Amino acid sequence: MANETLSKAKTAKNDEFYTQYHDIEREIEAYLDYDPNVFKGKTVLLPCDDPEWSNFTRYFTQNFERLGLKKLISTSYAYESKKYKGPIQLTLFETETPQFDPSKTQTHGKIFVLTHDTTGDGRVNIDDLEWKYLEGDGDFRSKEVTRLRDESDIIVTNPPFSLFREFFAWLIESNKKFVMIANKNCVTYKEVFPYFKENMIWSGKRNWAGGMWFETKNLSDVDKVVNGINMKNVPSIWLTNLDHGRRHQPLQLMTMADNLKYSKHKEVKGREGYEKYDNYDAIEVPYTDAIPADYDGVMGVPVSFLDKYCPEQFEILGQMANTNVDEYNFGYPFVNGIRKYARILIRKKL
């Protein structure tokens, strides 16, 4: 019981991450580069957010007119409903408005809405946000927030990692466009991988190397301090069903013969050929840059291949990522009796 409690507490603390503004800006700009009108006339929902502190809200309010948004909705989760409760921080934005209610501030979520210029200064920005308390605590699974989901066109957020599976199901159920942050490991989940395989979702613009740096409120889990801000590095990625140019860039690859002769990887260079799996008819390719350009059979490649996957160049056939065997997963990959890391099964398009 003690270990279970400790584990839950650790998970709860690990949900308290705040995305940096420049990470949001770089990601969203990639979709605009591909389609300048992708947000035009759209209602954007930022659920699982904390509008007073969130850089998601800051970015979309500052760029409301440039993006051509119709409406921005941002919701927060009530303080008392959070698993991990750091010191409560009330902002002047809340306390110095007529609707401030001390009896609701800890138990009710809040909704912030931006649609037009309310200050009369001729601009639509963060000063024009209008807010009120939600009827409930702001949980994304509530009927109240689900109605907001159904009203929106695009959902953008960094949801709690501990609730990822539930949030992803809630998101997919909506059939909406989305941009979200998730843990790298999620791509092999049985709830997620089929959507990658069917080319219904894909990696965002940012590459997967190095993880992402977030501001953390958990003082016991800090990796570095930058300009007085506590930062934590998390193995995170962007997932989306909005198109961007990077995912249509084909990989530049060497032939199998050249890989065996010149590859920088000792697992490949100097061998007579690529190894094959004991339990599946495919060759083992331990690195994405070692994919042979002239091999037409099935290949097992690292999960990180999904970061560079070009649907015009390759077809995803399945994965070998866990012990389950079904139409999408074929057990762990073994070579000469030794289990390899999780692999994505692909084939070059002819």
N, C-alpha and C positions, 0 to 999 in steps of 0.2 A: 504493500500500500504506500509506503514511504517513497519508494522508487517511482511509482506511478504518479504520485503527487508532484515529485520533483520534475518528472518528464513533462507533465502538463504545464507546470510553471515555466519551464524553459521554453516550450513551444509558444506559450502566450507572450513571453518577452520577445521572442524572435519575430513576432508579428508587428512590432512597433518600429517600422522602418518608414522614413520619409524620403521620397525620391527627389534627387537634385534637379533644379530647374534646367540646367544645361542638358541633362540626359533626356528630359521630356522634350525640350526644344529640338534637339538633334533628331529624335525619333519622328516626331510629328512633321518636321520639315521634309523628311524623306518621302512621305505620302503626298505632300504638297508639290514636291519636285516632279513626281510621277503624274499627278493629276491636280492642278491648281484649284479645281472646283470641288475637291472631294468633301469639303465641309460646308460648301455654299448652300444656304437655305436649310441646314440640318439642325436638329435638336441634339445636343450632346449631353449625356448623363455621366457624372462623376460619382459613382456610388462608393461605399467603403472609404469615404474621404473624410477629411477634417478641414473644412473650408477656411477656417481662420489661419491655419498653419500650412495648408497644402500648396505645393508648387504647381499641381495640376490646375487648381482653381486660378492661381496667379497667372499661369501661362494663357489659359483660355479666356480669361477676362481681359488681359492686356492685348490679346490678338483677336478679340471678338469681331471687330469690324473688318480687319484684314482677311480673316477666314470666311467672312460672310455668313456667320452663324445666325440662325433664326432664334435659338434659345439655348441657354446654358443652365443646367440643373446640377447642383452639387449637394450631396447629403452627408451627414456625419452620424456616427454611432454614439449613443449615450455613454457618458463616463462610467456610470454604475453597471453597465452591461458588458464592459470590457473585461477580458480574463486577467489582463495585467493592468494594474492601476498605479501609475506613477503619480506624482503630485499634480493635483488638478490646477489647470492654468486657465483662468478666465481672461478674456481679452476685452479691451475697451470697446472693440467692435460690438461685442455682445452687451456688456454691462451699461454702456451709455446710450442705449436705444430704448424707446418706450415699451417695446415688447419683452424686455428682459424680465424674467420670472425666476427668482431664486429657488422656488419649489420645483421647477421643471429642468433647470440647467444641468442637473446630474442624472436625471432619469429619462429625459426625452432627447431624441436625436433632433437635428436641425436641418432645414432645407434652405438653400440659397438659390435664388433664381435671377438670371440676367436676361433681359429682352430688349431694353431700350434705354435711352438717356433719361434718367430720372432727376438729375441735378441741374439740367438746363445749360450745361457748359458746351454742348454741341458734340460731345464725344460719348461713346459707350465703353465704359471700362469698370474697374473694380469698385469705383465709388458709386456705381449704379446698382450694385447687388442689393436685392431685397430678400429678407430672411424672416423665418418664423420657426417655431417649434413644430416638430412632427407630432402626430398623435401618439406614435409609439417610440421605440428606442432607436429606430433607424437601421435595424437589421435588414440586410439586402433580401432576406428570405420572406420578409413581411409582405402582406398584401399591399401595404402602402407604398413601399419602395418598388415592388413588382409592377404596380400601375405606372410608376414613373419610368421604369424600364420599357414597358410596352409603348409609352408615349414617345420615347426617344428614337433616334435614327442610328446613333453611334455611341458606344459605351467605352469609356477610357478610364483605367484605374490601376492601382496596385493593391489587390485584395489581400487579406490575411492569408499567409501561406498555409496555416493550419486548417483553413476552410477551403482550400483550393478546389478539391473535387466537387464540393457542393456549389461553389461559385461558378465553376466551369459548366456544370450541368444547368444551372440557372441561366447562364449566358447563352449556351447553345440552344436551350429551349426557346429563347426569345427570337432566334433567327435574325439577330441584329448584327450590324457591322461592329467590330470592336478592336481595341488596342489595349493590351494588358501586360503586366509584369508577372512572371511566374518563376518558380524554381526550375533549374535546368532539368532535374530528374523527371519532371512531369511529362516530358515528351514520350516516355516509354510506358506511361500509365495506360491501362486498358481502356480507360475512359477518354483518353486523349489521342493515342497513336492512330486509331482508325481515321481520324479527321486529317491527320498529316498524310496518311497513305492515299486518301481519296482527294487530296489537294483542296480541302475545304478550309484548312488553316495552315499557317506557315510561320517561319521565324520572322521577326521584325528586322528592321534595317541594321541595328547594332549587332556587331559580331559577338560571339559567345566568349571569347578569350578573356580571362582575367576577372570575371564576375563584375558586379556593379557595386558602387559605393553609395551608401545611404546614410542619412542622419539618423541617429538612434537616441531615444530617450532613456534607454536602459544603461545606466551608468556602470553596471557590472559587466558589460559586454561591449567594450569599445576597442577597435583596432588601431585607430589613430585620431588625433585631434587636429583639425585644420581651421585656423582662424577662430579658435575657441569653440568650434562645433565638433561634437563627438560623432565619429564616423565608424561604420561597420561595413566590411566587404562581404557580400553574399553572392553565391553562384546563381545569378539570376539572368533571365532572358526576356525579350519581348515576344509575345505571341499576338497574331493578328489575322484577320481575313480581309484587310485593306491591302491593295496592291502597292508595290514599290519596285523601283528599277533594279535594285541589287539582286533580287531573287531570279531575275531573268538573265543574269550574266553567267554564261557557261564556264565551267572550270577548265583551265588550261592544263592539260595532262600529257604525260609521256607515254610512249608505247610500253607494252609489257617488257620487251627486250631491253629498252633503255632504262626502265626502272630497275630491272635485275642487275644492270651494269653500273648505273650512275646514282641510284637513289641514296639519299643521305641517311636513310634508316637501315640499321644493321639487320633488322628483321626481314628486309627485302633484298638489299644489295648482296650480290655474290651467290645467291641461291640458284638452284637449277630451275626453279619455278615457284609459283605461289602455293602455299599449303592449302589443303582442302579440309572441310569439316568432316568429322566422323559421323555426324548425325544429320547432315543436310547437304544436298548436292550444290555446293557453292564454294568459291575460293575465299580464303581469309585475306582481307586487305586491312592491315593494322593502322594505316594512316590515310586520311582523305587525299593527301597529295600523292599517294602511291597507287591510286586507282588507275589501272591501265586503260589507255584510250582505245585500244584495239581489241578488247575482250568483250565478246557478246553474251557470255553466260552470266549466271547469277553471282553476285559478289556480296560478301558481308563486310560492311564498313562501319567505322565508329559512329556513335550516336551524334557526335558533333558534325557529322556530314550534313545534318538537317539545317545547319547554319548556312551552308553553301549550296544547298539543293536548288538546282535549276530544273523546273518541270519539263522544259523543252529538251533537256539533255538526258535525263534519267527517269526511270519509272521505279517507284517504291513498291516492293512486292510483299513485305512483311517485316517482322523483327524477330530476333532471338535475344530476349531480354530478361526472361524469368522462367520458372519451372512450368508455367501454364502452357498448354498446347491447345490452340484454337485456330480459327481462320486467319488471325493476324499475328500470332506468336507461335514459334516452333521450338520452345525450350531454349536453354542456354547453349551457346556454341561450344563445341569441343574439338580440339585438334590433338591427335595422338593421345587421347585420354585426358588432356589438360583443358580445363574450362577457361575460356576467354572472356573478356569483358563483353557487355551487351553490344549487339550489332544490329544495324539496319540492313535489310536485304534489298539490293537494288539491281537493276539491269539497264544497260545503255539502250537508249531509244535508237532504232535504226533509221 
